[in-house]
Amino acid sequence: MSEQTVTPVPGAAPEPGPAPVLRLTGVRKRFGDTEVLRGIDLDVQRHEVVALIGASGSGKSTLLRTINLLERIDDGQIFLGDDDISDPRTRMDAVRGRIGVVFQHYNLFPHLSVLDNVTLASRRVHRIPRKAAEAKAHELLEAIGLGDKAKEFPDRLSGGQQQRAAIVRAIATDPELLLLDEVTSALDPELVGEVLELVRDLKASGTTIVMATHEMAFARDVADRVVFLDAGVIAEQGPPAQLFGAPREQRTRAFLARFSGWVA
């Protein structure tokens, strides 16, 4: 019997693709009289790196905080995989166990060694035996050049070393999603490069990342998609080459014009 060729039916719905790791629909967040997020719709696919850019106050950090349930939204829905994590009945600790977060000010526990900082969530939240958790932590710390700092306390590390340790802590539990909130903004300029190099390595390994950043060159080089937030809305999004090279919206062009050489 000869093989039959199946001809697509005109107008038929396409085959559904894999569900996004993260989906936001109509997300709104208000602080008092100020609406900081005004109807955000955003999908993030597995292994995708999405960079959020925008001026201070545009909603980048608030958006990340709502994804990790540090802020409850006022309207809309947030899905992590198939789960509506914006449902008030959601167990927040369970959700946070699936998401890694790194803030701009490290947030390492000062009374714990680097090793204990990295393994804390693995042992306490995911109930991984200490020996296994520490073996993985040593492997990760060695890979980023901090193998000899495992027993040190955070105040003995440089800012760049502390931020790299914080990133290792966030990925030690193999999260479904990694959120990075301006992870270089508190660093001295000479330390920025070592943190950005680690993020490049995470991208190469297939980590799904949503990052707020003011590093335009880094967003261009590393992100699969750049999302420009302006006054709580997504004003424009697209591949870095398009958004930085030929932005469609005047608001985007005005923002990028502040960075010499970005827009003609």
BAFI-984351 format. One record per residue (C-alpha): x, y, z; residue in one letter. Coordinates in steps of 0.25 Angstrom, whole numbers, padded with zeros to 4 digits, always signed. Layout:
XYZA;...
//
This chain:
+0000+0000+0000M;+0006+0013-0004S;+0007+0024+0006E;-0003+0035+0006Q;+0000+0050+0007T;-0008+0057+0017V;-0012+0071+0012T;-0014+0081+0023P;-0029+0087+0023V;-0029+0101+0020P;-0033+0109+0032G;-0031+0097+0042A;-0025+0100+0055A;-0010+0097+0056P;-0005+0086+0065E;-0003+0091+0079P;+0011+0092+0083G;+0017+0090+0097P;+0011+0098+0108A;+0020+0110+0112P;+0027+0109+0125V;+0021+0122+0129L;+0008+0129+0124R;+0003+0143+0129L;-0011+0147+0125T;-0016+0161+0128G;-0008+0163+0140V;-0010+0175+0148R;-0004+0180+0161K;-0007+0193+0169R;+0000+0200+0180F;-0010+0209+0186G;-0014+0219+0175D;-0003+0215+0166T;-0005+0203+0156E;+0009+0198+0154V;+0005+0186+0144L;-0007+0189+0135R;-0011+0177+0128G;+0002+0168+0125I;+0001+0157+0115D;+0014+0149+0114L;+0018+0134+0110D;+0031+0129+0113V;+0035+0116+0106Q;+0044+0105+0111R;+0059+0108+0110H;+0056+0123+0106E;+0063+0135+0112V;+0054+0147+0113V;+0060+0160+0116A;+0051+0171+0122L;+0056+0185+0120I;+0050+0199+0123G;+0052+0211+0132A;+0052+0210+0147S;+0038+0210+0151G;+0033+0203+0138S;+0029+0190+0146G;+0040+0180+0143K;+0043+0177+0158S;+0029+0177+0162T;+0026+0167+0150L;+0037+0157+0155L;+0031+0158+0169R;+0017+0155+0165T;+0023+0143+0158I;+0029+0138+0170N;+0017+0141+0178L;+0024+0151+0187L;+0013+0161+0182E;-0001+0156+0180R;-0007+0161+0167I;-0020+0169+0167D;-0025+0163+0154D;-0021+0153+0143G;-0015+0140+0144Q;-0001+0134+0145I;+0002+0120+0141F;+0014+0112+0144L;+0013+0100+0134G;-0001+0096+0135D;-0003+0101+0149D;-0011+0114+0152D;-0001+0119+0163I;-0009+0132+0164S;-0021+0124+0171D;-0022+0129+0185P;-0022+0115+0190R;-0008+0112+0184T;+0002+0107+0194R;+0013+0118+0192M;+0024+0110+0198D;+0022+0099+0188A;+0022+0109+0176V;+0035+0116+0181R;+0041+0102+0182G;+0039+0102+0166R;+0045+0115+0163I;+0059+0120+0166G;+0061+0135+0169V;+0073+0144+0170V;+0072+0159+0174F;+0081+0170+0173Q;+0086+0170+0187H;+0090+0155+0188Y;+0082+0152+0200N;+0091+0141+0205L;+0090+0138+0220F;+0102+0144+0227P;+0102+0134+0238H;+0103+0122+0228L;+0115+0118+0220S;+0114+0118+0205V;+0112+0103+0205L;+0101+0104+0215D;+0094+0115+0207N;+0094+0107+0194V;+0089+0095+0201T;+0078+0101+0210L;+0067+0100+0200A;+0071+0086+0195S;+0071+0080+0209R;+0060+0088+0216R;+0049+0089+0204V;+0053+0078+0195H;+0057+0068+0206R;+0070+0064+0199I;+0080+0057+0208P;+0091+0066+0213R;+0102+0058+0206K;+0095+0058+0193A;+0092+0073+0194A;+0106+0076+0198E;+0112+0068+0186A;+0104+0075+0176K;+0107+0089+0183A;+0122+0086+0182H;+0121+0082+0168E;+0114+0095+0164L;+0123+0104+0172L;+0135+0097+0166E;+0129+0100+0152A;+0128+0115+0155I;+0142+0116+0161G;+0137+0117+0176L;+0141+0103+0180G;+0151+0108+0190D;+0140+0117+0196K;+0130+0107+0201A;+0134+0108+0215K;+0135+0123+0215E;+0124+0133+0220F;+0118+0143+0211P;+0125+0155+0217D;+0139+0149+0213R;+0134+0149+0198L;+0135+0160+0188S;+0121+0165+0182G;+0123+0158+0170G;+0126+0145+0177Q;+0114+0147+0186Q;+0105+0149+0174Q;+0110+0136+0167R;+0108+0129+0180A;+0094+0134+0180A;+0091+0129+0166I;+0097+0115+0169V;+0088+0115+0181R;+0076+0118+0172A;+0079+0107+0162I;+0084+0096+0172A;+0069+0091+0172T;+0068+0090+0157D;+0056+0100+0157P;+0047+0100+0145E;+0049+0115+0144L;+0060+0125+0148L;+0057+0140+0151L;+0068+0150+0151L;+0065+0164+0156D;+0076+0174+0152E;+0087+0164+0157V;+0098+0173+0153T;+0093+0187+0158S;+0099+0186+0172A;+0113+0182+0167L;+0125+0190+0164D;+0127+0191+0149P;+0139+0181+0149E;+0131+0170+0155L;+0119+0171+0146V;+0126+0162+0135G;+0128+0150+0144E;+0113+0150+0147V;+0109+0152+0133L;+0118+0141+0129E;+0111+0131+0138L;+0097+0135+0132V;+0103+0132+0118R;+0107+0118+0123D;+0093+0116+0129L;+0086+0120+0116K;+0096+0110+0109A;+0091+0099+0118S;+0077+0102+0114G;+0072+0109+0127T;+0059+0116+0125T;+0061+0130+0130I;+0053+0143+0131V;+0063+0155+0135M;+0061+0169+0138A;+0073+0177+0133T;+0079+0190+0130H;+0091+0184+0123E;+0086+0187+0108M;+0098+0180+0102A;+0096+0168+0110F;+0081+0167+0107A;+0085+0168+0092R;+0095+0157+0093D;+0088+0147+0102V;+0073+0148+0101A;+0065+0141+0092D;+0054+0151+0093R;+0054+0165+0099V;+0042+0171+0105V;+0041+0186+0107F;+0032+0191+0119L;+0027+0205+0119D;+0018+0210+0130A;+0013+0196+0134G;+0010+0191+0120V;+0018+0183+0110I;+0020+0194+0099A;+0028+0185+0090E;+0035+0172+0089Q;+0043+0164+0080G;+0056+0157+0076P;+0068+0166+0081P;+0073+0169+0066A;+0059+0175+0063Q;+0056+0182+0076L;+0070+0188+0077F;+0072+0190+0062G;+0059+0194+0057A;+0049+0197+0068P;+0035+0199+0064R;+0029+0208+0075E;+0033+0222+0078Q;+0034+0219+0093R;+0044+0209+0090T;+0052+0218+0081R;+0052+0229+0092A;+0056+0219+0103F;+0068+0213+0095L;+0072+0227+0090A;+0077+0229+0104R;+0088+0219+0102F;+0098+0224+0092S;+0098+0217+0079G;+0086+0209+0080W;+0077+0216+0071V;+0080+0225+0059A;
//
